[in-house]
Amino acid sequence: MREVLILAGEASGDLHGAALAEQLHSIRPDLSLAGTGGGRMRAAGVSLIEQLDGVVGFVALLRYVPAHITLYRKIRARLHSGDVALVVLIDYGFFNLKVGAAAKAAGVPVLYFITPQVWASRPGRMKSMARVITKAAVILPFEESLLRANGIDATFVGHPLLDRAAAMPDRAEARRRLGIPEGKEVLALFPGSRAGEIKRLLADFLAVARELERRRPGLHVVVGVAPSVQLDPAQVPYQMQRSASFDILCAADVALCKSGTTTLEAAVAGCPCAIVYRTGKVDYAIAKRIVTISQIGLLNIVAGREVAREFVQDAFQPMAVADALAPLFDPRSPERLSMIAGLAEVRAKLGTTGAAQRVAAMASELAGA
């Protein structure tokens, strides 16, 4: 049986890879699926060559180089076996672009789902991408024209989070699920999905919450906890909710989000927010040299302007963030009304549901009969 390799390297890629695998199984039961990823992909029927959990930061990445070299050699040998009909690469550019080159050399077509963010840094990678990618399925609206202008056959398939948002509850139902009384003001905190992010950000997230509690007595705080994160209840004196970002955002009046996909989830849910990020000093110094955009929040990048306030590195000070969030609790404030309108614009730009189905159709075509 011919196989499709689906290669993801982080929690988000595992989620998208699992959705793709489910769709591929339904339309192409003649293909076996193997790859790298996590528990979701395994549950979706992907035979894992190796489980990858992803790393963040240039410094942390160095520790994982030997393991990635071993994995690369294992995948390259598989590509030359003659059994692989297609390679699907999901994000994780530093590793997957090398695999893409190996697939090209082996005569195996390459479908890249969620391409490296060349619009943010290292645009020179588009030259190598054009050499190895057979087809690109992109999830942000401006990526299609950018990649096509640089010789890459790209199609905008819509953002995958819209499929999860299809079952998004209304405010009353979200609060019922979380056990929050309807009359309460609610602040949502999303401090990150990786241990390193939690270590750098959590204390100041909690400091923002305490300051807003002081200003708004009775404020209810909910902390969104990623599946891969463990938080100490003794350290976090608030309601903690695991793997329920849309429930939390729909229930909340205001959110504080670490930069990432959660900011787009806030846009889809229509929840006003601020965006923060902080990384190690060495990583930040390197990023300053290679990043070519002025904003880091995905919702702001999609909007093409600052819809939500951003606080990056040393600018992330709890008092300043609390000052930015406080007016957003007032339903009639100009700040809240303007942000809600901006969030609606971002939601409209993200396309329509069905990204995984569209990518599965592309994969089926590229894999051949």
Buried (B, 14 or more C-beta within 10 A) or exposed (E): EBBBBBBBBBBBBBBBBBBBBBBBBEEBEEBBBBBBBBEBBBEBEBEBBBEBEBBBBBBBBEEBEEEBEEBBEEBBEBBBEEBBBBBBBBBBBBBBBBBBBBBBEBEBBBBBBBBBBBBBBEBEBBEBBBEBBBBBBBBBBBBBEBBBEBEBEBBBBBBBBBBBBEEBBEBEEBBBBBEBEEEEBBBBBBBBBBEBBBEBBBEBBBBBBBBBBEEBEEBBBBBBBBEBBEBEEEEBEBBBBEEBBBBBBBBBBBBBBBBBBBBBBBBBBBBBBBBBBBBBEEBBEBBEEEBEEEBBBBBBBBBEEBBBBBBBEEEBBBEBBBBBBBBBBEEEBEBBBEBBEBBBBBBEBBBEBBBBBBBBBBBBEBBEE
